[in-house]
Amino acid sequence: MAEVGGRATANFLAIDLGASSGKVLLGRFDGTSFDYRTVHRFENQPVRVLGSLHWDTLRLWHEINTGLRRYVHDVGEPLAGVSVDTWGVDFALLDRAGRLLGNPYHYRDARVDGVPERLAEALSAEDLYATTGIQTMPINTIYQLYSMVLARDPQLERARTLLMTPDLFHYWLSGAMSSEYTIASTSQMLHVHERRWATTQLAELGIPTDILLPLVMPGTVVGQVRPELAADAGLPAATPVIATGAHDTASAVASIPDLDERSAFISSGTWSLVGMEVPEPVVDETSRALNITNEGGVGDTIRLLKNVPGLWLLQESKRQWEREERVYSWEQISYHAARAQPFRSLIDPDAPVFQRPGDLPAAIRSYCRRTEQPEPESVGDVARCCLESLALRYRWVLRALERLTGTELRTVFVVGGGSLNDLLNQFTADASGRPVIAGPVEASALGNIMMQAVACGHLDDIATGRRAVAASVTRRTYEPSPDAEPWAQAFERFERLLERDLSA
């Protein structure tokens, strides 16, 4: 414990790894609110080797260690806990000695192409959804593993342990292996009602179940920072390593003040996860037809949501423009988008053509040409097409959630890096016809820190923690335009695009 202004404080480190960047963030809790700042920030870019796409896992581990050392150098105060949260679905395989078997694959690697269809021949999509409650996405862990079964991959044959990405870093931090519930739920390999591994179904697919560890719930202290790692970084001895909501979206949703049964959330970043927090899974034929997912949440909740490709569309477009030596800041892209013609061209963000890295602007032009729309040429046209299409997809998901739950949603909370995008937030309010409350930006890291404080007894529960977050951040409200007709007309066009994609 440290003293700030005469009050005892507890310091926590959140290692927050997103699909495009990572950070080590310090959160100080003084009993009422959090004071937080970034200790270390770094990029997270995939690496292509011999035609396969991988995460640069050892580089990420190096950056984590750099963040620990910077904390000691810059702050040097006792540390009450450290925890890792990351994107979902990806994993590492370890041998009998606990050593990494190869560099973990990136979920966008082409090895999963066609695998959902192959898996459905062995286990029907209906049965898989009834068991797991998870939407069918080729990136899911189950399809990645089944691709290894089909290929008779020697790594899978040698594997003795599977660790999801945050679990791997918790293991490297503490020396203790664990499998945290919220990140495991993204795998499409858990029994959604019983909250355990769906071992019967996995065995039918030839996926080894003896590599899966028992689940631990968010808020579990899994170990302490290894002595040699603590000595190298200069950390105090016996620093707890805590499994919070190890899925970054679980932590992000945990941080949202005022979230209730009449509100929806959008965790906005490379992906947009649009959903509600509910007490029980919603698994029926309607939810399966809508491809809605039931992921594990903190505090014995379910995150009923749909994954939507989010700012990935603009991130990959920006990378392509840079390859063409046309360098634009995010502010410049937003400036041009705001001045582009409204509703000139629309896309289905979930169309498979937009899922792979590459020339996204060309893919967007090709899609528009195929769907008999004007091809967006300028930076502003491409950006506005992406942002308007995302907002319309959000509207579609919100309507689906209302239909499934019988709830009229009143408010949309947008958190994460995308909450800084004023234009997308306003489009979301206009498209949905609901107020949008944006922030906190560092939602995943704040939720991570808040859950550590709960685990260590500094907060009574998540509801108290959300009030502490509310006292710590500033949020902005976007009201919907009073003229709803242009967005209603655009939504009709958008739904026709979705129907066309389904029938293609």
C-alpha positions as CSV (number, residue, x, y, z in Angstrom):
1,M,0.0,0.0,0.0
2,A,1.1,3.6,-0.7
3,E,-0.1,6.9,0.6
4,V,-1.6,9.6,-1.6
5,G,-3.0,12.7,0.0
6,G,-3.0,10.9,3.3
7,R,-5.1,8.0,2.0
8,A,-3.9,4.5,1.5
9,T,-3.9,3.4,-2.1
10,A,-3.5,0.0,-3.9
11,N,-1.6,-0.2,-7.2
12,F,-2.6,-2.7,-9.9
13,L,-1.1,-3.3,-13.3
14,A,-3.3,-4.3,-16.2
15,I,-1.6,-5.9,-19.2
16,D,-4.1,-5.2,-21.9
17,L,-3.4,-6.8,-25.3
18,G,-5.6,-6.0,-28.2
19,A,-5.5,-7.3,-31.8
20,S,-3.5,-4.3,-33.0
21,S,-1.8,-2.8,-29.9
22,G,-1.0,-3.4,-26.3
23,K,-0.4,-1.5,-23.1
24,V,0.7,-1.9,-19.5
25,L,-1.6,0.4,-17.5
26,L,-1.2,1.4,-13.9
27,G,-4.4,1.9,-11.8
28,R,-4.3,3.4,-8.4
29,F,-7.4,2.8,-6.2
30,D,-7.8,5.1,-3.3
31,G,-11.0,3.6,-1.9
32,T,-13.3,5.8,-4.0
33,S,-12.0,6.1,-7.6
34,F,-9.2,5.0,-9.9
35,D,-6.3,7.2,-11.0
36,Y,-4.7,5.5,-14.0
37,R,-2.0,6.1,-16.6
38,T,-0.2,4.1,-19.3
39,V,3.2,2.9,-18.2
40,H,4.1,1.3,-21.6
41,R,2.4,1.1,-25.0
42,F,3.4,-1.0,-28.0
43,E,2.1,-2.3,-31.3
44,N,0.9,-5.8,-31.9
45,Q,1.3,-6.8,-35.5
46,P,1.1,-10.3,-37.0
47,V,4.1,-11.9,-38.7
48,R,3.8,-14.0,-41.9
49,V,6.2,-16.9,-42.1
50,L,6.2,-19.4,-45.0
51,G,2.7,-18.4,-46.0
52,S,1.2,-18.7,-42.4
53,L,0.1,-15.8,-40.2
54,H,1.3,-15.9,-36.6
55,W,1.3,-13.7,-33.5
56,D,4.7,-12.4,-32.4
57,T,4.2,-14.0,-29.0
58,L,7.8,-13.6,-27.8
59,R,7.9,-10.0,-28.8
60,L,4.7,-9.5,-26.7
61,W,6.3,-11.2,-23.8
62,H,9.3,-8.9,-24.2
63,E,7.0,-5.9,-24.1
64,I,5.3,-7.1,-21.0
65,N,8.6,-7.4,-19.2
66,T,9.5,-3.9,-20.4
67,G,6.3,-2.6,-18.9
68,L,7.1,-4.3,-15.6
69,R,10.5,-2.7,-15.5
70,R,9.2,0.7,-16.4
71,Y,6.7,0.5,-13.6
72,V,9.5,-0.2,-11.1
73,H,11.7,2.5,-12.6
74,D,9.0,5.2,-12.9
75,V,6.8,4.4,-9.9
76,G,8.6,2.0,-7.6
77,E,5.7,1.5,-5.2
78,P,4.4,-1.8,-3.9
79,L,2.2,-3.6,-6.3
80,A,-1.1,-5.3,-5.2
81,G,-1.6,-7.3,-8.3
82,V,-1.1,-7.9,-12.0
83,S,-3.4,-9.4,-14.7
84,V,-3.5,-10.0,-18.4
85,D,-6.5,-9.6,-20.7
86,T,-6.4,-10.2,-24.5
87,W,-8.4,-10.7,-27.6
88,G,-10.3,-14.0,-27.9
89,V,-10.1,-17.4,-29.7
90,D,-6.3,-17.8,-30.1
91,F,-4.2,-20.2,-28.1
92,A,-0.8,-21.8,-27.5
93,L,0.1,-25.5,-27.3
94,L,2.7,-26.6,-24.8
95,D,4.7,-29.9,-24.5
96,R,5.0,-32.1,-21.4
97,A,7.7,-29.8,-20.0
98,G,5.5,-26.7,-20.4
99,R,7.4,-25.4,-23.4
100,L,5.8,-23.6,-26.3
101,L,5.2,-25.8,-29.3
102,G,5.7,-23.4,-32.2
103,N,4.6,-19.8,-32.5
104,P,0.8,-19.4,-32.0
105,Y,-1.3,-18.8,-35.1
106,H,-3.2,-15.7,-35.8
107,Y,-7.0,-16.1,-36.1
108,R,-6.9,-14.6,-39.6
109,D,-4.6,-17.4,-40.9
110,A,-6.0,-19.2,-43.9
111,R,-5.8,-22.6,-42.3
112,V,-9.4,-22.3,-41.3
113,D,-10.7,-21.8,-44.8
114,G,-13.6,-24.2,-45.4
115,V,-13.1,-25.9,-42.0
116,P,-16.6,-24.9,-40.5
117,E,-18.2,-26.8,-43.4
118,R,-15.9,-29.8,-42.8
119,L,-16.6,-29.8,-39.1
120,A,-20.4,-29.7,-39.8
121,E,-20.1,-33.0,-41.6
122,A,-18.9,-34.6,-38.3
123,L,-21.0,-32.5,-35.9
124,S,-24.0,-30.6,-37.0
125,A,-24.1,-26.8,-36.7
126,E,-27.4,-27.1,-34.8
127,D,-25.9,-29.5,-32.2
128,L,-22.7,-27.4,-31.8
129,Y,-24.7,-24.3,-31.2
130,A,-27.2,-26.0,-28.8
131,T,-24.2,-27.1,-26.8
132,T,-21.9,-24.0,-26.9
133,G,-24.3,-21.1,-27.7
134,I,-21.5,-19.5,-29.7
135,Q,-21.9,-18.0,-33.1
136,T,-20.2,-19.7,-36.0
137,M,-17.1,-17.9,-37.0
138,P,-14.2,-19.6,-38.8
139,I,-11.7,-17.9,-36.5
140,N,-13.1,-19.7,-33.4
141,T,-10.7,-22.0,-31.5
142,I,-12.7,-25.1,-32.3
143,Y,-12.2,-24.6,-36.1
144,Q,-8.5,-23.8,-35.6
145,L,-8.0,-27.0,-33.7
146,Y,-10.1,-29.1,-36.1
147,S,-8.0,-27.8,-39.0
148,M,-5.0,-29.3,-37.1
149,V,-6.9,-32.6,-36.7
150,L,-7.6,-32.7,-40.4
151,A,-4.0,-31.9,-41.2
152,R,-2.7,-34.4,-38.6
153,D,-0.6,-31.6,-37.3
154,P,2.3,-33.0,-35.2
155,Q,2.0,-30.1,-32.8
156,L,-1.4,-31.2,-31.8
157,E,-0.2,-34.8,-31.4
158,R,2.7,-33.7,-29.1
159,A,0.6,-31.2,-27.1
160,R,0.0,-31.8,-23.4
161,T,-1.6,-28.5,-22.5
162,L,-3.7,-25.8,-24.3
163,L,-3.6,-22.3,-22.9
164,M,-5.6,-19.4,-24.3
165,T,-3.5,-16.3,-25.0
166,P,-3.9,-14.6,-21.6
167,D,-3.6,-17.9,-19.8
168,L,-0.2,-18.3,-21.5
169,F,1.1,-15.0,-20.2
170,H,-0.3,-15.7,-16.7
171,Y,1.7,-19.0,-16.8
172,W,4.9,-17.2,-17.9
173,L,4.3,-14.6,-15.2
174,S,3.6,-17.0,-12.3
175,G,4.6,-20.5,-13.4
176,A,1.1,-21.7,-12.7
177,M,-1.2,-23.0,-15.5
178,S,-4.9,-22.0,-15.4
179,S,-7.8,-21.7,-17.8
180,E,-9.9,-18.6,-17.2
181,Y,-13.7,-18.9,-18.0
182,T,-14.4,-15.8,-20.0
183,I,-11.5,-16.3,-22.5
184,A,-12.3,-20.0,-22.7
185,S,-15.9,-19.2,-23.6
186,T,-14.8,-17.5,-26.9
187,S,-13.4,-20.9,-28.1
188,Q,-16.8,-22.4,-29.0
189,M,-15.7,-25.4,-26.9
190,L,-17.6,-24.8,-23.6
191,H,-21.0,-26.2,-22.6
192,V,-22.8,-22.9,-22.3
193,H,-25.3,-24.0,-19.7
194,E,-23.0,-26.1,-17.5
195,R,-20.0,-23.8,-17.9
196,R,-17.5,-26.6,-18.5
197,W,-15.6,-28.0,-21.5
198,A,-17.8,-29.8,-24.0
199,T,-15.6,-32.8,-23.9
200,T,-18.1,-35.2,-25.5
201,Q,-18.5,-33.1,-28.6
202,L,-14.7,-32.4,-28.8
203,A,-13.9,-36.1,-28.5
204,E,-16.2,-36.8,-31.4
205,L,-14.2,-34.4,-33.5
206,G,-10.9,-36.0,-32.6
207,I,-9.8,-32.9,-30.6
208,P,-7.9,-34.1,-27.5
209,T,-9.6,-33.2,-24.3
210,D,-6.8,-34.1,-22.0
211,I,-5.0,-30.9,-23.0
212,L,-7.7,-28.8,-21.4
213,L,-7.4,-27.5,-17.9
214,P,-10.2,-27.0,-15.3
215,L,-11.8,-23.6,-15.5
216,V,-11.2,-20.8,-13.0
217,M,-13.6,-17.9,-12.6
218,P,-12.8,-14.2,-13.0
219,G,-11.2,-12.8,-9.9
220,T,-9.1,-15.9,-9.1
221,V,-5.6,-15.4,-7.8
222,V,-3.7,-18.0,-9.9
223,G,-0.2,-17.5,-8.4
224,Q,2.5,-15.0,-7.7
225,V,5.1,-13.4,-10.0
226,R,7.9,-15.9,-10.3
227,P,10.9,-15.0,-8.1
228,E,13.4,-14.7,-10.9
229,L,11.1,-12.5,-13.0
230,A,10.4,-10.3,-9.9
231,A,14.1,-10.0,-9.3
232,D,14.8,-9.1,-12.9
233,A,12.1,-6.4,-13.0
234,G,12.7,-5.3,-9.4
235,L,9.2,-6.1,-8.4
236,P,8.3,-6.8,-4.7
237,A,8.3,-10.5,-3.8
238,A,4.9,-12.3,-3.7
239,T,3.1,-10.0,-6.2
240,P,-0.2,-11.7,-7.0
241,V,-1.1,-12.8,-10.5
242,I,-4.8,-12.5,-10.9
243,A,-7.1,-14.0,-13.6
244,T,-9.7,-11.2,-14.0
245,G,-11.9,-11.1,-17.1
246,A,-9.1,-12.5,-19.2
247,H,-11.1,-11.8,-22.4
248,D,-10.7,-8.1,-23.1
249,T,-14.3,-7.7,-23.9
250,A,-15.3,-9.3,-20.6
251,S,-13.1,-6.8,-18.7
252,A,-14.4,-3.9,-20.9
253,V,-18.1,-4.7,-20.1
254,A,-17.2,-5.1,-16.4
255,S,-16.1,-1.5,-16.4
256,I,-19.3,0.1,-17.9
257,P,-21.1,2.3,-15.3
258,D,-24.9,2.3,-15.4
259,L,-25.1,-0.8,-17.6
260,D,-28.5,-2.4,-17.0
261,E,-31.1,-4.7,-18.6
262,R,-32.4,-1.8,-20.8
263,S,-29.0,-0.9,-22.3
264,A,-26.6,-2.3,-24.8
265,F,-22.9,-2.1,-25.1
266,I,-20.5,-1.8,-28.0
267,S,-16.9,-2.7,-27.2
268,S,-15.4,-0.8,-30.1
269,G,-11.9,-1.5,-31.5
270,T,-10.5,-3.7,-34.2
271,W,-13.6,-5.7,-33.6
272,S,-17.0,-4.3,-32.5
273,L,-18.8,-6.6,-30.0
274,V,-22.4,-5.5,-29.8
275,G,-24.4,-6.9,-27.0
276,M,-26.2,-7.0,-23.7
277,E,-25.3,-8.4,-20.2
278,V,-27.9,-11.0,-19.3
279,P,-28.2,-13.5,-16.4
280,E,-28.6,-16.7,-18.5
281,P,-27.8,-17.9,-22.0
282,V,-30.3,-17.4,-24.8
283,V,-29.9,-20.4,-27.0
284,D,-32.7,-21.3,-29.3
285,E,-33.4,-21.6,-33.1
286,T,-33.9,-17.9,-33.4
287,S,-30.6,-17.0,-31.8
288,R,-28.9,-19.6,-33.9
289,A,-30.4,-18.3,-37.1
290,L,-29.3,-14.8,-36.1
291,N,-25.8,-16.1,-35.3
292,I,-25.9,-14.5,-31.9
293,T,-23.3,-15.6,-29.3
294,N,-23.3,-16.3,-25.6
295,E,-19.9,-15.5,-24.1
296,G,-19.0,-15.8,-20.4
297,G,-19.0,-12.6,-18.4
298,V,-17.8,-11.5,-15.0
299,G,-20.0,-11.9,-12.0
300,D,-21.8,-15.0,-13.2
301,T,-23.3,-13.2,-16.2
302,I,-23.5,-13.9,-20.0
303,R,-22.6,-11.5,-22.7
304,L,-25.3,-11.9,-25.3
305,L,-23.6,-10.4,-28.4
306,K,-22.6,-10.4,-32.0
307,N,-19.0,-10.0,-33.2
308,V,-18.9,-7.4,-36.0
309,P,-15.7,-6.5,-37.8
310,G,-15.1,-3.0,-36.4
311,L,-12.4,-0.5,-37.0
312,W,-10.4,-3.3,-38.7
313,L,-12.0,-2.0,-42.0
314,L,-10.4,1.4,-41.6
315,Q,-7.2,0.1,-39.9
316,E,-6.5,-2.1,-42.9
317,S,-7.5,0.6,-45.4
318,K,-5.1,3.0,-43.7
319,R,-2.3,0.4,-44.0
320,Q,-3.0,0.0,-47.7
321,W,-2.9,3.8,-48.2
322,E,0.5,3.9,-46.4
323,R,1.8,1.1,-48.7
324,E,0.8,3.4,-51.6
325,E,2.7,6.3,-49.8
326,R,-0.5,8.1,-49.0
327,V,-0.2,8.7,-45.3
328,Y,-3.2,10.0,-43.4
329,S,-3.7,10.6,-39.7
330,W,-6.9,9.3,-38.1
331,E,-8.0,13.0,-37.7
332,Q,-7.5,13.5,-41.5
333,I,-9.5,10.3,-42.3
334,S,-12.4,11.5,-40.1
335,Y,-12.2,15.0,-41.6
336,H,-12.6,13.6,-45.1
337,A,-15.2,11.1,-44.1
338,A,-17.4,13.8,-42.5
339,R,-17.4,15.7,-45.8
340,A,-18.0,12.8,-48.1
341,Q,-21.5,12.2,-49.7
342,P,-23.8,10.4,-47.2
343,F,-25.0,6.9,-48.1
344,R,-23.3,6.8,-51.5
345,S,-22.1,3.2,-51.0
346,L,-22.7,0.6,-48.3
347,I,-21.1,-2.8,-47.5
348,D,-21.8,-5.8,-45.3
349,P,-18.9,-5.6,-42.9
350,D,-19.2,-9.3,-42.2
351,A,-18.7,-10.3,-45.9
352,P,-15.8,-12.8,-46.1
353,V,-14.0,-10.7,-48.6
354,F,-13.2,-8.2,-45.9
355,Q,-11.8,-10.7,-43.3
356,R,-8.3,-11.1,-44.7
357,P,-5.4,-8.6,-44.6
358,G,-4.7,-6.9,-47.8
359,D,-6.0,-4.1,-50.1
360,L,-9.3,-3.4,-48.3
361,P,-10.1,-0.3,-50.4
362,A,-9.9,-2.5,-53.5
363,A,-12.0,-5.1,-51.9
364,I,-14.6,-2.5,-51.0
365,R,-14.7,-1.2,-54.6
366,S,-15.1,-4.7,-55.9
367,Y,-17.9,-5.3,-53.5
368,C,-19.7,-2.1,-54.5
369,R,-19.2,-2.9,-58.2
370,R,-20.7,-6.4,-57.7
371,T,-23.7,-4.9,-55.8
372,E,-24.2,-2.2,-58.5
373,Q,-23.3,0.7,-56.3
374,P,-20.9,3.6,-57.0
375,E,-17.3,2.6,-56.2
376,P,-15.8,4.7,-53.4
377,E,-12.5,6.2,-54.7
378,S,-11.4,8.9,-52.4
379,V,-10.2,8.4,-48.8
380,G,-13.3,10.1,-47.5
381,D,-15.7,8.0,-49.6
382,V,-14.0,4.7,-48.4
383,A,-14.0,5.9,-44.8
384,R,-17.6,7.1,-44.8
385,C,-18.7,3.8,-46.5
386,C,-17.0,1.8,-43.7
387,L,-18.4,4.0,-40.8
388,E,-22.0,4.2,-42.1
389,S,-22.0,0.5,-42.8
390,L,-20.8,-0.3,-39.3
391,A,-23.5,1.9,-37.7
392,L,-26.1,0.2,-39.8
393,R,-24.8,-3.2,-38.7
394,Y,-25.0,-2.1,-35.1
395,R,-28.7,-1.2,-35.7
396,W,-29.3,-4.6,-37.1
397,V,-27.7,-6.3,-34.1
398,L,-29.6,-4.1,-31.6
399,R,-32.9,-5.1,-33.2
400,A,-31.9,-8.7,-33.1
401,L,-31.1,-8.4,-29.4
402,E,-34.5,-6.8,-28.7
403,R,-36.2,-9.5,-30.6
404,L,-34.4,-12.3,-28.6
405,T,-34.9,-10.8,-25.1
406,G,-38.2,-9.0,-25.5
407,T,-36.5,-5.9,-24.2
408,E,-36.7,-2.3,-25.5
409,L,-33.2,-1.0,-25.4
410,R,-33.0,2.7,-24.4
411,T,-29.2,3.5,-24.3
412,V,-26.1,2.3,-26.1
413,F,-22.8,2.5,-24.2
414,V,-19.7,2.6,-26.4
415,V,-16.3,1.7,-24.8
416,G,-12.8,1.1,-26.0
417,G,-10.6,2.9,-28.5
418,G,-13.5,3.3,-30.9
419,S,-15.3,5.5,-28.4
420,L,-12.9,8.3,-29.5
421,N,-14.3,8.2,-33.0
422,D,-16.8,11.1,-32.8
423,L,-18.2,10.4,-36.3
424,L,-18.9,6.7,-35.7
425,N,-20.5,7.5,-32.4
426,Q,-22.8,10.1,-34.0
427,F,-23.6,7.7,-36.8
428,T,-24.4,5.0,-34.2
429,A,-26.8,7.3,-32.4
430,D,-28.4,8.4,-35.7
431,A,-28.7,4.8,-37.0
432,S,-30.0,3.3,-33.8
433,G,-32.2,6.2,-32.8
434,R,-30.8,6.0,-29.2
435,P,-28.5,8.1,-27.2
436,V,-24.9,6.9,-27.3
437,I,-22.7,7.3,-24.2
438,A,-19.0,7.0,-25.1
439,G,-16.3,6.0,-22.7
440,P,-14.3,4.9,-20.9
441,V,-11.6,4.6,-23.7
442,E,-9.4,2.3,-21.5
443,A,-12.4,0.1,-20.7
444,S,-10.6,-3.3,-20.9
445,A,-7.7,-2.1,-18.7
446,L,-10.0,-0.4,-16.2
447,G,-12.2,-3.5,-16.0
448,N,-9.1,-5.6,-15.5
449,I,-7.9,-3.3,-12.6
450,M,-11.4,-3.1,-11.1
451,M,-11.7,-6.9,-11.0
452,Q,-8.2,-7.1,-9.4
453,A,-9.4,-4.7,-6.7
454,V,-12.5,-6.9,-6.1
455,A,-10.3,-10.1,-6.0
456,C,-8.0,-8.5,-3.4
457,G,-10.9,-7.2,-1.2
458,H,-10.4,-3.5,-2.0
459,L,-13.9,-3.4,-3.5
460,D,-17.0,-5.3,-2.3
461,D,-18.4,-6.4,-5.7
462,I,-18.7,-5.4,-9.4
463,A,-21.5,-3.0,-8.8
464,T,-19.4,-1.0,-6.3
465,G,-16.5,-1.3,-8.8
466,R,-18.6,0.2,-11.6
467,R,-19.5,3.2,-9.4
468,A,-15.7,3.7,-8.7
469,V,-15.1,3.6,-12.5
470,A,-17.9,6.2,-13.0
471,A,-16.1,8.5,-10.5
472,S,-12.9,8.1,-12.4
473,V,-13.8,8.9,-16.1
474,T,-15.4,11.5,-18.2
475,R,-17.9,10.3,-20.8
476,R,-19.6,12.0,-23.8
477,T,-23.3,11.7,-24.9
478,Y,-24.3,11.7,-28.6
479,E,-28.0,12.3,-29.2
480,P,-29.7,10.9,-32.3
481,S,-30.7,13.2,-35.2
482,P,-34.4,14.2,-35.1
483,D,-34.6,13.4,-38.8
484,A,-34.6,9.6,-38.8
485,E,-35.7,9.1,-42.4
486,P,-32.4,9.1,-44.2
487,W,-31.0,6.4,-41.9
488,A,-34.3,4.4,-42.2
489,Q,-33.9,4.4,-46.0
490,A,-30.3,3.5,-45.8
491,F,-31.1,0.6,-43.5
492,E,-33.6,-0.8,-46.0
493,R,-30.7,-0.8,-48.6
494,F,-28.4,-2.4,-46.1
495,E,-30.8,-5.2,-45.3
496,R,-31.1,-6.0,-49.0
497,L,-27.3,-6.2,-49.2
498,L,-27.4,-8.7,-46.3
499,E,-30.0,-10.8,-48.0
500,R,-28.0,-10.7,-51.2
501,D,-24.9,-11.9,-49.4
502,L,-26.8,-14.8,-47.8
503,S,-28.2,-16.0,-51.1
504,A,-24.9,-15.7,-53.0
